[in-house]
């Protein structure tokens, strides 16, 4: 699938499905420095993703300090033609201009290749 590069960040769009409802999420940063995939709660709220008692909570640490996240199992994530069923992602606040991070939990586990010459992302699976 085609990815975007704005001179600073590489982004992709993906579809998320939760309890039968779907949304397309734009401006998701392909982040090989992030161990987890994170989507903004502001975006996922549109398909009724909310914290529920028992959802795992933890803090992520980075240059800007720490931020709380919770983990939720999505019915499906679709990245281009590649579909992942029953996958856990983190839900947490990100800078306003970005809706998510596509992290190593998906990139590595599903053998994604990032071709920076062609600006394409694809899976070897």
C-alpha positions as CSV (number, residue, x, y, z in Angstrom):
1,X,0.0,0.0,0.0
2,X,1.1,3.6,-0.6
3,X,2.3,5.6,2.3
4,X,2.8,9.4,2.7
5,X,6.0,11.3,3.6
6,X,5.7,14.9,4.4
7,X,9.4,15.6,4.8
8,X,9.4,14.6,8.4
9,X,7.1,11.7,9.1
10,X,5.9,8.6,7.3
11,X,2.1,8.0,7.6
12,X,-0.5,5.6,6.5
13,X,-4.3,5.2,6.7
14,X,-5.9,2.1,8.2
15,X,-9.3,0.8,9.0
16,X,-10.3,-0.3,12.6
17,X,-13.3,-2.4,13.4
18,X,-14.7,-2.7,16.9
19,X,-17.9,-4.6,17.8
20,X,-19.1,-4.4,14.3
21,X,-18.4,-0.6,13.8
22,X,-15.6,0.6,11.5
23,X,-13.7,3.8,11.0
24,X,-10.9,4.8,8.7
25,X,-8.0,6.4,10.6
26,X,-5.8,8.8,8.6
27,X,-2.4,10.2,9.6
28,X,-1.1,7.2,11.5
29,X,2.6,7.5,11.9
30,X,4.7,4.4,10.9
31,X,6.8,4.4,14.1
32,X,9.6,1.8,14.3
33,X,10.6,3.3,17.6
34,X,7.2,2.5,19.2
35,X,6.8,-1.0,20.7
36,X,3.0,-0.7,20.5
37,X,0.4,0.5,18.1
38,X,-1.6,3.4,19.6
39,X,-4.8,5.1,18.3
40,X,-6.2,8.3,19.8
41,X,-9.3,7.9,22.0
42,X,-10.8,10.9,20.2
43,X,-10.9,9.0,17.0
44,X,-12.0,5.6,18.4
45,X,-14.8,7.2,20.4
46,X,-16.6,7.5,17.0
47,X,-17.0,3.7,17.0
48,X,-17.8,3.5,20.8
49,X,-14.3,2.4,22.0
50,X,-14.1,3.5,25.6
51,X,-12.3,2.4,28.7
52,X,-14.2,-0.4,30.5
53,X,-13.5,-1.8,33.9
54,X,-10.8,-4.5,33.6
55,X,-9.1,-3.0,30.5
56,X,-5.3,-3.2,31.2
57,X,-3.8,0.3,31.9
58,X,-0.1,1.2,31.9
59,X,2.1,4.2,31.4
60,X,4.2,4.8,28.3
61,X,7.4,6.8,28.6
62,X,9.1,9.0,26.0
63,X,10.9,12.2,25.6
64,X,7.9,14.3,26.7
65,X,7.4,12.3,29.9
66,X,4.8,9.6,30.7
67,X,1.2,9.2,29.4
68,X,-1.4,6.7,30.5
69,X,-2.8,4.2,27.9
70,X,-5.3,1.3,28.1
71,X,-5.4,-1.7,25.9
72,X,-8.4,-2.9,23.8
73,X,-8.9,-5.8,21.5
74,X,-10.2,-4.7,18.1
75,X,-12.2,-7.1,15.9
76,X,-10.0,-6.2,13.0
77,X,-7.4,-3.8,11.6
78,X,-6.9,-3.4,7.9
79,X,-3.8,-1.9,6.5
80,X,-4.1,-1.7,2.7
81,X,-5.1,-5.3,1.6
82,X,-3.7,-6.8,4.8
83,X,-6.2,-7.8,7.5
84,X,-5.4,-8.6,11.1
85,X,-8.3,-10.1,13.2
86,X,-8.7,-9.9,17.0
87,X,-5.7,-7.7,17.6
88,X,-4.9,-5.7,20.8
89,X,-4.0,-2.0,20.4
90,X,-3.4,0.7,22.9
91,X,-5.7,3.7,23.2
92,X,-4.0,6.9,24.4
93,X,-3.5,10.6,23.8
94,X,-1.2,11.7,21.0
95,X,-0.2,15.1,19.7
96,X,-3.3,16.6,18.1
97,X,-2.1,16.5,14.5
98,X,-1.7,12.7,14.6
99,X,-4.3,10.1,15.1
100,X,-2.1,7.1,15.8
101,X,1.2,5.2,15.8
102,X,1.7,2.0,13.9
103,X,4.2,0.3,16.1
104,X,6.5,-2.8,16.1
105,X,3.8,-5.0,17.7
106,X,2.2,-5.1,14.2
107,X,5.1,-4.1,11.9
108,X,7.4,-6.9,13.2
109,X,4.9,-9.6,14.1
110,X,3.3,-9.4,10.6
111,X,6.6,-9.1,8.7
112,X,5.9,-5.7,7.2
113,X,8.4,-4.2,4.8
114,X,8.8,-0.5,4.6
115,X,10.2,0.5,1.1
116,X,11.3,4.1,1.5
117,X,12.4,4.3,-2.2
118,X,8.9,3.4,-3.5
119,X,7.0,4.8,-0.4
120,X,5.2,1.5,0.1
121,X,4.4,-0.7,3.0
122,X,3.6,-4.3,2.6
123,X,3.7,-7.6,4.5
124,X,5.7,-10.7,3.5
125,X,3.0,-12.9,5.2
